[in-house]
Amino acid sequence: MSRGHALVHDVLVALALVLVIEGIWPFLNPDGFRRVLLLMAAEDKRALRIAGLASMLAGVGLLYLVN
């Protein structure tokens, strides 16, 4: 497999894992998931952006530690 194909494969595997992991909570606890979504919808843009940034930084940090 060429380097380009390996990269595409790795990205697709990562995307598949994200979809599986993100689907666990609404599958196991749909009412709790709905409550959290409603709370998030009530937040202002700045709070959501800060939460998104914190999530991305945590992900980058975890990738750095793992690799």
PQR file of N, CA, C, O and H, with PARSE charges and radii, in Angstrom:
ATOM      1  N   MET A   1       0.858  -1.185   0.000 -0.4000 1.5000
ATOM      2  CA  MET A   1       0.000   0.000   0.000 -0.0000 2.0000
ATOM      3  C   MET A   1       0.896   1.236   0.000  0.5500 1.7000
ATOM      4  O   MET A   1       1.846   1.322   0.778 -0.5500 1.4000
ATOM      5  N   SER A   2       0.589   2.187  -0.873 -0.4000 1.5000
ATOM      6  CA  SER A   2       1.394   3.402  -0.939 -0.0000 2.0000
ATOM      7  C   SER A   2       1.124   4.283   0.280  0.5500 1.7000
ATOM      8  O   SER A   2       0.148   4.109   1.009 -0.5500 1.4000
ATOM      9  H   SER A   2      -0.183   2.118  -1.505  0.4000 1.0000
ATOM     10  N   ARG A   3       2.034   5.231   0.463 -0.4000 1.5000
ATOM     11  CA  ARG A   3       1.914   6.129   1.617 -0.0000 2.0000
ATOM     12  C   ARG A   3       0.607   6.920   1.582  0.5500 1.7000
ATOM     13  O   ARG A   3      -0.020   7.128   2.621 -0.5500 1.4000
ATOM     14  H   ARG A   3       2.828   5.372  -0.129  0.4000 1.0000
ATOM     15  N   GLY A   4       0.195   7.359   0.396 -0.4000 1.5000
ATOM     16  CA  GLY A   4      -1.054   8.111   0.265 -0.0000 2.0000
ATOM     17  C   GLY A   4      -2.268   7.273   0.613  0.5500 1.7000
ATOM     18  O   GLY A   4      -3.185   7.741   1.287 -0.5500 1.4000
ATOM     19  H   GLY A   4       0.704   7.190  -0.448  0.4000 1.0000
ATOM     20  N   HIS A   5      -2.270   6.025   0.147 -0.4000 1.5000
ATOM     21  CA  HIS A   5      -3.380   5.131   0.465 -0.0000 2.0000
ATOM     22  C   HIS A   5      -3.406   4.795   1.952  0.5500 1.7000
ATOM     23  O   HIS A   5      -4.476   4.673   2.548 -0.5500 1.4000
ATOM     24  H   HIS A   5      -1.525   5.645  -0.400  0.4000 1.0000
ATOM     25  N   ALA A   6      -2.219   4.647   2.551 -0.4000 1.5000
ATOM     26  CA  ALA A   6      -2.153   4.358   3.985 -0.0000 2.0000
ATOM     27  C   ALA A   6      -2.717   5.525   4.787  0.5500 1.7000
ATOM     28  O   ALA A   6      -3.407   5.318   5.786 -0.5500 1.4000
ATOM     29  H   ALA A   6      -1.349   4.746   2.066  0.4000 1.0000
ATOM     30  N   LEU A   7      -2.428   6.753   4.354 -0.4000 1.5000
ATOM     31  CA  LEU A   7      -2.945   7.929   5.054 -0.0000 2.0000
ATOM     32  C   LEU A   7      -4.465   7.992   4.955  0.5500 1.7000
ATOM     33  O   LEU A   7      -5.147   8.244   5.949 -0.5500 1.4000
ATOM     34  H   LEU A   7      -1.868   6.921   3.543  0.4000 1.0000
ATOM     35  N   VAL A   8      -4.990   7.765   3.763 -0.4000 1.5000
ATOM     36  CA  VAL A   8      -6.447   7.768   3.581 -0.0000 2.0000
ATOM     37  C   VAL A   8      -7.078   6.683   4.446  0.5500 1.7000
ATOM     38  O   VAL A   8      -8.110   6.910   5.077 -0.5500 1.4000
ATOM     39  H   VAL A   8      -4.437   7.561   2.955  0.4000 1.0000
ATOM     40  N   HIS A   9      -6.469   5.519   4.476 -0.4000 1.5000
ATOM     41  CA  HIS A   9      -6.972   4.418   5.301 -0.0000 2.0000
ATOM     42  C   HIS A   9      -6.998   4.820   6.773  0.5500 1.7000
ATOM     43  O   HIS A   9      -7.993   4.597   7.463 -0.5500 1.4000
ATOM     44  H   HIS A   9      -5.630   5.334   3.963  0.4000 1.0000
ATOM     45  N   ASP A  10      -5.900   5.414   7.254 -0.4000 1.5000
ATOM     46  CA  ASP A  10      -5.832   5.822   8.660 -0.0000 2.0000
ATOM     47  C   ASP A  10      -6.879   6.877   8.994  0.5500 1.7000
ATOM     48  O   ASP A  10      -7.485   6.829  10.064 -0.5500 1.4000
ATOM     49  H   ASP A  10      -5.092   5.595   6.694  0.4000 1.0000
ATOM     50  N   VAL A  11      -7.095   7.825   8.094 -0.4000 1.5000
ATOM     51  CA  VAL A  11      -8.103   8.867   8.322 -0.0000 2.0000
ATOM     52  C   VAL A  11      -9.499   8.250   8.372  0.5500 1.7000
ATOM     53  O   VAL A  11     -10.314   8.623   9.216 -0.5500 1.4000
ATOM     54  H   VAL A  11      -6.602   7.864   7.224  0.4000 1.0000
ATOM     55  N   LEU A  12      -9.775   7.314   7.477 -0.4000 1.5000
ATOM     56  CA  LEU A  12     -11.090   6.663   7.480 -0.0000 2.0000
ATOM     57  C   LEU A  12     -11.293   5.814   8.730  0.5500 1.7000
ATOM     58  O   LEU A  12     -12.397   5.771   9.272 -0.5500 1.4000
ATOM     59  H   LEU A  12      -9.113   7.011   6.791  0.4000 1.0000
ATOM     60  N   VAL A  13     -10.245   5.138   9.194 -0.4000 1.5000
ATOM     61  CA  VAL A  13     -10.338   4.372  10.442 -0.0000 2.0000
ATOM     62  C   VAL A  13     -10.616   5.316  11.607  0.5500 1.7000
ATOM     63  O   VAL A  13     -11.462   5.026  12.453 -0.5500 1.4000
ATOM     64  H   VAL A  13      -9.348   5.173   8.753  0.4000 1.0000
ATOM     65  N   ALA A  14      -9.906   6.445  11.654 -0.4000 1.5000
ATOM     66  CA  ALA A  14     -10.123   7.414  12.728 -0.0000 2.0000
ATOM     67  C   ALA A  14     -11.550   7.955  12.694  0.5500 1.7000
ATOM     68  O   ALA A  14     -12.188   8.081  13.739 -0.5500 1.4000
ATOM     69  H   ALA A  14      -9.218   6.681  10.967  0.4000 1.0000
ATOM     70  N   LEU A  15     -12.052   8.271  11.513 -0.4000 1.5000
ATOM     71  CA  LEU A  15     -13.421   8.771  11.380 -0.0000 2.0000
ATOM     72  C   LEU A  15     -14.433   7.723  11.832  0.5500 1.7000
ATOM     73  O   LEU A  15     -15.404   8.044  12.517 -0.5500 1.4000
ATOM     74  H   LEU A  15     -11.534   8.169  10.664  0.4000 1.0000
ATOM     75  N   ALA A  16     -14.200   6.473  11.447 -0.4000 1.5000
ATOM     76  CA  ALA A  16     -15.103   5.395  11.865 -0.0000 2.0000
ATOM     77  C   ALA A  16     -15.122   5.264  13.382  0.5500 1.7000
ATOM     78  O   ALA A  16     -16.186   5.080  13.975 -0.5500 1.4000
ATOM     79  H   ALA A  16     -13.411   6.213  10.891  0.4000 1.0000
ATOM     80  N   LEU A  17     -13.958   5.356  14.014 -0.4000 1.5000
ATOM     81  CA  LEU A  17     -13.900   5.266  15.474 -0.0000 2.0000
ATOM     82  C   LEU A  17     -14.628   6.436  16.135  0.5500 1.7000
ATOM     83  O   LEU A  17     -15.313   6.251  17.141 -0.5500 1.4000
ATOM     84  H   LEU A  17     -13.094   5.505  13.532  0.4000 1.0000
ATOM     85  N   VAL A  18     -14.483   7.629  15.580 -0.4000 1.5000
ATOM     86  CA  VAL A  18     -15.197   8.794  16.117 -0.0000 2.0000
ATOM     87  C   VAL A  18     -16.700   8.555  16.058  0.5500 1.7000
ATOM     88  O   VAL A  18     -17.408   8.820  17.030 -0.5500 1.4000
ATOM     89  H   VAL A  18     -13.926   7.779  14.763  0.4000 1.0000
ATOM     90  N   LEU A  19     -17.190   8.057  14.928 -0.4000 1.5000
ATOM     91  CA  LEU A  19     -18.626   7.809  14.786 -0.0000 2.0000
ATOM     92  C   LEU A  19     -19.117   6.756  15.776  0.5500 1.7000
ATOM     93  O   LEU A  19     -20.186   6.909  16.366 -0.5500 1.4000
ATOM     94  H   LEU A  19     -16.615   7.842  14.139  0.4000 1.0000
ATOM     95  N   VAL A  20     -18.345   5.694  15.957 -0.4000 1.5000
ATOM     96  CA  VAL A  20     -18.731   4.651  16.914 -0.0000 2.0000
ATOM     97  C   VAL A  20     -18.756   5.214  18.328  0.5500 1.7000
ATOM     98  O   VAL A  20     -19.726   5.019  19.060 -0.5500 1.4000
ATOM     99  H   VAL A  20     -17.476   5.570  15.477  0.4000 1.0000
ATOM    100  N   ILE A  21     -17.688   5.912  18.714 -0.4000 1.5000
ATOM    101  CA  ILE A  21     -17.591   6.442  20.082 -0.0000 2.0000
ATOM    102  C   ILE A  21     -18.683   7.480  20.341  0.5500 1.7000
ATOM    103  O   ILE A  21     -19.304   7.474  21.405 -0.5500 1.4000
ATOM    104  H   ILE A  21     -16.899   6.070  18.119  0.4000 1.0000
ATOM    105  N   GLU A  22     -18.920   8.371  19.373 -0.4000 1.5000
ATOM    106  CA  GLU A  22     -19.953   9.394  19.570 -0.0000 2.0000
ATOM    107  C   GLU A  22     -21.360   8.810  19.581  0.5500 1.7000
ATOM    108  O   GLU A  22     -22.275   9.436  20.116 -0.5500 1.4000
ATOM    109  H   GLU A  22     -18.416   8.376  18.510  0.4000 1.0000
ATOM    110  N   GLY A  23     -21.553   7.646  19.014 -0.4000 1.5000
ATOM    111  CA  GLY A  23     -22.867   7.024  19.013 -0.0000 2.0000
ATOM    112  C   GLY A  23     -23.199   6.256  20.281  0.5500 1.7000
ATOM    113  O   GLY A  23     -24.357   5.909  20.512 -0.5500 1.4000
ATOM    114  H   GLY A  23     -20.809   7.137  18.579  0.4000 1.0000
ATOM    115  N   ILE A  24     -22.189   5.988  21.108 -0.4000 1.5000
ATOM    116  CA  ILE A  24     -22.414   5.184  22.316 -0.0000 2.0000
ATOM    117  C   ILE A  24     -23.362   5.888  23.282  0.5500 1.7000
ATOM    118  O   ILE A  24     -24.322   5.283  23.758 -0.5500 1.4000
ATOM    119  H   ILE A  24     -21.248   6.270  20.920  0.4000 1.0000
ATOM    120  N   TRP A  25     -23.099   7.166  23.574 -0.4000 1.5000
ATOM    121  CA  TRP A  25     -23.894   7.878  24.584 -0.0000 2.0000
ATOM    122  C   TRP A  25     -25.368   8.000  24.189  0.5500 1.7000
ATOM    123  O   TRP A  25     -26.232   7.644  24.991 -0.5500 1.4000
ATOM    124  H   TRP A  25     -22.319   7.657  23.187  0.4000 1.0000
ATOM    125  N   PRO A  26     -25.693   8.491  22.977 -0.5600 1.5000
ATOM    126  CA  PRO A  26     -27.124   8.570  22.651  0.2800 2.0000
ATOM    127  C   PRO A  26     -27.795   7.202  22.576  0.5500 1.7000
ATOM    128  O   PRO A  26     -28.998   7.095  22.817 -0.5500 1.4000
ATOM    129  N   PHE A  27     -27.042   6.156  22.247 -0.4000 1.5000
ATOM    130  CA  PHE A  27     -27.619   4.813  22.209 -0.0000 2.0000
ATOM    131  C   PHE A  27     -27.935   4.322  23.615  0.5500 1.7000
ATOM    132  O   PHE A  27     -29.002   3.754  23.850 -0.5500 1.4000
ATOM    133  H   PHE A  27     -26.065   6.242  22.051  0.4000 1.0000
ATOM    134  N   LEU A  28     -27.004   4.538  24.557 -0.4000 1.5000
ATOM    135  CA  LEU A  28     -27.188   4.028  25.915 -0.0000 2.0000
ATOM    136  C   LEU A  28     -28.100   4.903  26.773  0.5500 1.7000
ATOM    137  O   LEU A  28     -28.820   4.390  27.630 -0.5500 1.4000
ATOM    138  H   LEU A  28     -26.137   4.999  24.366  0.4000 1.0000
ATOM    139  N   ASN A  29     -28.077   6.219  26.550 -0.4000 1.5000
ATOM    140  CA  ASN A  29     -28.834   7.133  27.403 -0.0000 2.0000
ATOM    141  C   ASN A  29     -29.427   8.269  26.554  0.5500 1.7000
ATOM    142  O   ASN A  29     -28.959   9.405  26.641 -0.5500 1.4000
ATOM    143  H   ASN A  29     -27.492   6.636  25.854  0.4000 1.0000
ATOM    144  N   PRO A  30     -30.437   7.982  25.743 -0.5600 1.5000
ATOM    145  CA  PRO A  30     -30.966   9.018  24.852  0.2800 2.0000
ATOM    146  C   PRO A  30     -31.571  10.215  25.589  0.5500 1.7000
ATOM    147  O   PRO A  30     -31.468  11.345  25.111 -0.5500 1.4000
ATOM    148  N   ASP A  31     -32.196   9.986  26.737 -0.4000 1.5000
ATOM    149  CA  ASP A  31     -32.785  11.111  27.476 -0.0000 2.0000
ATOM    150  C   ASP A  31     -31.703  12.036  28.029  0.5500 1.7000
ATOM    151  O   ASP A  31     -31.827  13.258  27.942 -0.5500 1.4000
ATOM    152  H   ASP A  31     -32.280   9.069  27.125  0.4000 1.0000
ATOM    153  N   GLY A  32     -30.662  11.469  28.587 -0.4000 1.5000
ATOM    154  CA  GLY A  32     -29.553  12.278  29.091 -0.0000 2.0000
ATOM    155  C   GLY A  32     -28.856  13.029  27.969  0.5500 1.7000
ATOM    156  O   GLY A  32     -28.481  14.190  28.128 -0.5500 1.4000
ATOM    157  H   GLY A  32     -30.562  10.476  28.658  0.4000 1.0000
ATOM    158  N   PHE A  33     -28.686  12.367  26.842 -0.4000 1.5000
ATOM    159  CA  PHE A  33     -28.066  12.997  25.681 -0.0000 2.0000
ATOM    160  C   PHE A  33     -28.903  14.188  25.214  0.5500 1.7000
ATOM    161  O   PHE A  33     -28.361  15.249  24.906 -0.5500 1.4000
ATOM    162  H   PHE A  33     -28.991  11.423  26.712  0.4000 1.0000
ATOM    163  N   ARG A  34     -30.215  14.010  25.162 -0.4000 1.5000
ATOM    164  CA  ARG A  34     -31.115  15.093  24.743 -0.0000 2.0000
ATOM    165  C   ARG A  34     -31.019  16.279  25.713  0.5500 1.7000
ATOM    166  O   ARG A  34     -30.985  17.431  25.282 -0.5500 1.4000
ATOM    167  H   ARG A  34     -30.655  13.148  25.412  0.4000 1.0000
ATOM    168  N   ARG A  35     -30.974  15.994  27.028 -0.4000 1.5000
ATOM    169  CA  ARG A  35     -30.859  17.079  28.016 -0.0000 2.0000
ATOM    170  C   ARG A  35     -29.580  17.886  27.803  0.5500 1.7000
ATOM    171  O   ARG A  35     -29.600  19.116  27.849 -0.5500 1.4000
ATOM    172  H   ARG A  35     -31.001  15.057  27.378  0.4000 1.0000
ATOM    173  N   VAL A  36     -28.474  17.191  27.570 -0.4000 1.5000
ATOM    174  CA  VAL A  36     -27.205  17.890  27.361 -0.0000 2.0000
ATOM    175  C   VAL A  36     -27.245  18.714  26.075  0.5500 1.7000
ATOM    176  O   VAL A  36     -26.742  19.837  26.049 -0.5500 1.4000
ATOM    177  H   VAL A  36     -28.458  16.192  27.532  0.4000 1.0000
ATOM    178  N   LEU A  37     -27.832  18.174  25.016 -0.4000 1.5000
ATOM    179  CA  LEU A  37     -27.944  18.941  23.774 -0.0000 2.0000
ATOM    180  C   LEU A  37     -28.774  20.207  23.970  0.5500 1.7000
ATOM    181  O   LEU A  37     -28.439  21.261  23.430 -0.5500 1.4000
ATOM    182  H   LEU A  37     -28.241  17.262  25.038  0.4000 1.0000
ATOM    183  N   LEU A  38     -29.855  20.106  24.741 -0.4000 1.5000
ATOM    184  CA  LEU A  38     -30.677  21.290  25.007 -0.0000 2.0000
ATOM    185  C   LEU A  38     -29.908  22.323  25.823  0.5500 1.7000
ATOM    186  O   LEU A  38     -30.031  23.524  25.582 -0.5500 1.4000
ATOM    187  H   LEU A  38     -30.127  19.250  25.180  0.4000 1.0000
ATOM    188  N   LEU A  39     -29.115  21.858  26.791 -0.4000 1.5000
ATOM    189  CA  LEU A  39     -28.283  22.782  27.566 -0.0000 2.0000
ATOM    190  C   LEU A  39     -27.242  23.455  26.673  0.5500 1.7000
ATOM    191  O   LEU A  39     -27.001  24.657  26.787 -0.5500 1.4000
ATOM    192  H   LEU A  39     -29.015  20.883  26.987  0.4000 1.0000
ATOM    193  N   MET A  40     -26.631  22.678  25.791 -0.4000 1.5000
ATOM    194  CA  MET A  40     -25.630  23.241  24.882 -0.0000 2.0000
ATOM    195  C   MET A  40     -26.259  24.249  23.922  0.5500 1.7000
ATOM    196  O   MET A  40     -25.645  25.267  23.601 -0.5500 1.4000
ATOM    197  H   MET A  40     -26.827  21.701  25.698  0.4000 1.0000
ATOM    198  N   ALA A  41     -27.475  23.971  23.463 -0.4000 1.5000
ATOM    199  CA  ALA A  41     -28.155  24.878  22.537 -0.0000 2.0000
ATOM    200  C   ALA A  41     -28.437  26.227  23.193  0.5500 1.7000
ATOM    201  O   ALA A  41     -28.532  27.242  22.504 -0.5500 1.4000
ATOM    202  H   ALA A  41     -27.973  23.144  23.723  0.4000 1.0000
ATOM    203  N   ALA A  42     -28.571  26.244  24.509 -0.4000 1.5000
ATOM    204  CA  ALA A  42     -28.853  27.485  25.229 -0.0000 2.0000
ATOM    205  C   ALA A  42     -27.589  28.303  25.498  0.5500 1.7000
ATOM    206  O   ALA A  42     -27.684  29.472  25.873 -0.5500 1.4000
ATOM    207  H   ALA A  42     -28.493  25.419  25.069  0.4000 1.0000
ATOM    208  N   GLU A  43     -26.415  27.712  25.313 -0.4000 1.5000
ATOM    209  CA  GLU A  43     -25.159  28.423  25.569 -0.0000 2.0000
ATOM    210  C   GLU A  43     -24.888  29.444  24.469  0.5500 1.7000
ATOM    211  O   GLU A  43     -25.371  29.310  23.344 -0.5500 1.4000
ATOM    212  H   GLU A  43     -26.337  26.763  25.008  0.4000 1.0000
ATOM    213  N   ASP A  44     -24.104  30.471  24.814 -0.4000 1.5000
ATOM    214  CA  ASP A  44     -23.736  31.449  23.798 -0.0000 2.0000
ATOM    215  C   ASP A  44     -22.581  30.910  22.942  0.5500 1.7000
ATOM    216  O   ASP A  44     -21.940  29.918  23.288 -0.5500 1.4000
ATOM    217  H   ASP A  44     -23.712  30.580  25.727  0.4000 1.0000
ATOM    218  N   LYS A  45     -22.337  31.590  21.819 -0.4000 1.5000
ATOM    219  CA  LYS A  45     -21.316  31.130  20.877 -0.0000 2.0000
ATOM    220  C   LYS A  45     -19.936  31.051  21.516  0.5500 1.7000
ATOM    221  O   LYS A  45     -19.172  30.126  21.244 -0.5500 1.4000
ATOM    222  H   LYS A  45     -22.858  32.396  21.537  0.4000 1.0000
ATOM    223  N   ARG A  46     -19.621  32.015  22.359 -0.4000 1.5000
ATOM    224  CA  ARG A  46     -18.285  32.052  22.963 -0.0000 2.0000
ATOM    225  C   ARG A  46     -18.046  30.817  23.823  0.5500 1.7000
ATOM    226  O   ARG A  46     -16.974  30.217  23.754 -0.5500 1.4000
ATOM    227  H   ARG A  46     -20.242  32.768  22.580  0.4000 1.0000
ATOM    228  N   ALA A  47     -19.026  30.431  24.627 -0.4000 1.5000
ATOM    229  CA  ALA A  47     -18.873  29.251  25.485 -0.0000 2.0000
ATOM    230  C   ALA A  47     -18.708  27.987  24.648  0.5500 1.7000
ATOM    231  O   ALA A  47     -17.910  27.114  24.988 -0.5500 1.4000
ATOM    232  H   ALA A  47     -19.897  30.918  24.683  0.4000 1.0000
ATOM    233  N   LEU A  48     -19.464  27.889  23.552 -0.4000 1.5000
ATOM    234  CA  LEU A  48     -19.339  26.722  22.681 -0.0000 2.0000
ATOM    235  C   LEU A  48     -17.976  26.681  22.000  0.5500 1.7000
ATOM    236  O   LEU A  48     -17.379  25.614  21.852 -0.5500 1.4000
ATOM    237  H   LEU A  48     -20.112  28.599  23.276  0.4000 1.0000
ATOM    238  N   ARG A  49     -17.487  27.852  21.586 -0.4000 1.5000
ATOM    239  CA  ARG A  49     -16.164  27.894  20.954 -0.0000 2.0000
ATOM    240  C   ARG A  49     -15.072  27.513  21.944  0.5500 1.7000
ATOM    241  O   ARG A  49     -14.133  26.802  21.585 -0.5500 1.4000
ATOM    242  H   ARG A  49     -17.972  28.719  21.707  0.4000 1.0000
ATOM    243  N   ILE A  50     -15.182  27.973  23.175 -0.4000 1.5000
ATOM    244  CA  ILE A  50     -14.193  27.621  24.197 -0.0000 2.0000
ATOM    245  C   ILE A  50     -14.225  26.121  24.466  0.5500 1.7000
ATOM    246  O   ILE A  50     -13.176  25.491  24.598 -0.5500 1.4000
ATOM    247  H   ILE A  50     -15.945  28.551  23.467  0.4000 1.0000
ATOM    248  N   ALA A  51     -15.419  25.548  24.547 -0.4000 1.5000
ATOM    249  CA  ALA A  51     -15.537  24.100  24.758 -0.0000 2.0000
ATOM    250  C   ALA A  51     -14.949  23.336  23.572  0.5500 1.7000
ATOM    251  O   ALA A  51     -14.268  22.329  23.763 -0.5500 1.4000
ATOM    252  H   ALA A  51     -16.272  26.059  24.440  0.4000 1.0000
ATOM    253  N   GLY A  52     -15.203  23.804  22.357 -0.4000 1.5000
ATOM    254  CA  GLY A  52     -14.634  23.166  21.170 -0.0000 2.0000
ATOM    255  C   GLY A  52     -13.123  23.260  21.145  0.5500 1.7000
ATOM    256  O   GLY A  52     -12.441  22.293  20.806 -0.5500 1.4000
ATOM    257  H   GLY A  52     -15.756  24.622  22.202  0.4000 1.0000
ATOM    258  N   LEU A  53     -12.596  24.425  21.504 -0.4000 1.5000
ATOM    259  CA  LEU A  53     -11.144  24.601  21.558 -0.0000 2.0000
ATOM    260  C   LEU A  53     -10.521  23.687  22.604  0.5500 1.7000
ATOM    261  O   LEU A  53      -9.489  23.064  22.355 -0.5500 1.4000
ATOM    262  H   LEU A  53     -13.150  25.210  21.780  0.4000 1.0000
ATOM    263  N   ALA A  54     -11.146  23.608  23.770 -0.4000 1.5000
ATOM    264  CA  ALA A  54     -10.628  22.732  24.826 -0.0000 2.0000
ATOM    265  C   ALA A  54     -10.628  21.278  24.372  0.5500 1.7000
ATOM    266  O   ALA A  54      -9.689  20.535  24.658 -0.5500 1.4000
ATOM    267  H   ALA A  54     -11.984  24.114  23.972  0.4000 1.0000
ATOM    268  N   SER A  55     -11.667  20.876  23.673 -0.4000 1.5000
ATOM    269  CA  SER A  55     -11.746  19.511  23.162 -0.0000 2.0000
ATOM    270  C   SER A  55     -10.645  19.245  22.138  0.5500 1.7000
ATOM    271  O   SER A  55      -9.995  18.201  22.180 -0.5500 1.4000
ATOM    272  H   SER A  55     -12.430  21.479  23.441  0.4000 1.0000
ATOM    273  N   MET A  56     -10.439  20.182  21.226 -0.4000 1.5000
ATOM    274  CA  MET A  56      -9.384  20.007  20.224 -0.0000 2.0000
ATOM    275  C   MET A  56      -8.007  19.952  20.868  0.5500 1.7000
ATOM    276  O   MET A  56      -7.181  19.120  20.490 -0.5500 1.4000
ATOM    277  H   MET A  56     -10.967  21.031  21.192  0.4000 1.0000
ATOM    278  N   LEU A  57      -7.748  20.824  21.833 -0.4000 1.5000
ATOM    279  CA  LEU A  57      -6.450  20.823  22.512 -0.0000 2.0000
ATOM    280  C   LEU A  57      -6.229  19.529  23.281  0.5500 1.7000
ATOM    281  O   LEU A  57      -5.118  18.999  23.299 -0.5500 1.4000
ATOM    282  H   LEU A  57      -8.418  21.499  22.140  0.4000 1.0000
ATOM    283  N   ALA A  58      -7.279  19.019  23.916 -0.4000 1.5000
ATOM    284  CA  ALA A  58      -7.158  17.736  24.619 -0.0000 2.0000
ATOM    285  C   ALA A  58      -6.852  16.616  23.630  0.5500 1.7000
ATOM    286  O   ALA A  58      -6.038  15.740  23.921 -0.5500 1.4000
ATOM    287  H   ALA A  58      -8.181  19.450  23.902  0.4000 1.0000
ATOM    288  N   GLY A  59      -7.492  16.636  22.473 -0.4000 1.5000
ATOM    289  CA  GLY A  59      -7.232  15.626  21.450 -0.0000 2.0000
ATOM    290  C   GLY A  59      -5.817  15.702  20.917  0.5500 1.7000
ATOM    291  O   GLY A  59      -5.161  14.675  20.745 -0.5500 1.4000
ATOM    292  H   GLY A  59      -8.154  17.347  22.237  0.4000 1.0000
ATOM    293  N   VAL A  60      -5.338  16.914  20.652 -0.4000 1.5000
ATOM    294  CA  VAL A  60      -3.962  17.081  20.173 -0.0000 2.0000
ATOM    295  C   VAL A  60      -2.973  16.625  21.243  0.5500 1.7000
ATOM    296  O   VAL A  60      -1.979  15.969  20.932 -0.5500 1.4000
ATOM    297  H   VAL A  60      -5.871  17.748  20.792  0.4000 1.0000
ATOM    298  N   GLY A  61      -3.243  16.969  22.496 -0.4000 1.5000
ATOM    299  CA  GLY A  61      -2.369  16.523  23.585 -0.0000 2.0000
ATOM    300  C   GLY A  61      -2.331  15.014  23.707  0.5500 1.7000
ATOM    301  O   GLY A  61      -1.265  14.431  23.907 -0.5500 1.4000
ATOM    302  H   GLY A  61      -4.051  17.502  22.748  0.4000 1.0000
ATOM    303  N   LEU A  62      -3.477  14.383  23.588 -0.4000 1.5000
ATOM    304  CA  LEU A  62      -3.534  12.923  23.662 -0.0000 2.0000
ATOM    305  C   LEU A  62      -2.787  12.289  22.490  0.5500 1.7000
ATOM    306  O   LEU A  62      -2.060  11.312  22.674 -0.5500 1.4000
ATOM    307  H   LEU A  62      -4.343  14.856  23.425  0.4000 1.0000
ATOM    308  N   LEU A  63      -2.962  12.838  21.290 -0.4000 1.5000
ATOM    309  CA  LEU A  63      -2.221  12.334  20.133 -0.0000 2.0000
ATOM    310  C   LEU A  63      -0.717  12.461  20.345  0.5500 1.7000
ATOM    311  O   LEU A  63       0.044  11.554  20.007 -0.5500 1.4000
ATOM    312  H   LEU A  63      -3.552  13.631  21.141  0.4000 1.0000
ATOM    313  N   TYR A  64      -0.297  13.585  20.902 -0.4000 1.5000
ATOM    314  CA  TYR A  64       1.129  13.797  21.171 -0.0000 2.0000
ATOM    315  C   TYR A  64       1.655  12.756  22.152  0.5500 1.7000
ATOM    316  O   TYR A  64       2.732  12.197  21.947 -0.5500 1.4000
ATOM    317  H   TYR A  64      -0.915  14.322  21.176  0.4000 1.0000
ATOM    318  N   LEU A  65       0.897  12.493  23.221 -0.4000 1.5000
ATOM    319  CA  LEU A  65       1.336  11.514  24.220 -0.0000 2.0000
ATOM    320  C   LEU A  65       1.376  10.097  23.656  0.5500 1.7000
ATOM    321  O   LEU A  65       2.282   9.323  23.966 -0.5500 1.4000
ATOM    322  H   LEU A  65       0.022  12.947  23.387  0.4000 1.0000
ATOM    323  N   VAL A  66       0.393   9.764  22.830 -0.4000 1.5000
ATOM    324  CA  VAL A  66       0.317   8.409  22.277 -0.0000 2.0000
ATOM    325  C   VAL A  66       1.422   8.176  21.249  0.5500 1.7000
ATOM    326  O   VAL A  66       1.992   7.087  21.180 -0.5500 1.4000
ATOM    327  H   VAL A  66      -0.343  10.392  22.578  0.4000 1.0000
ATOM    328  N   ASN A  67       1.718   9.188  20.461 -0.4000 1.5000
ATOM    329  CA  ASN A  67       2.734   9.031  19.417 -0.0000 2.0000
ATOM    330  C   ASN A  67       4.070   9.506  19.910  0.5500 1.7000
ATOM    331  O   ASN A  67       5.054   9.454  19.173 -0.5500 1.4000
ATOM    332  H   ASN A  67       1.255  10.072  20.517  0.4000 1.0000
TER
END
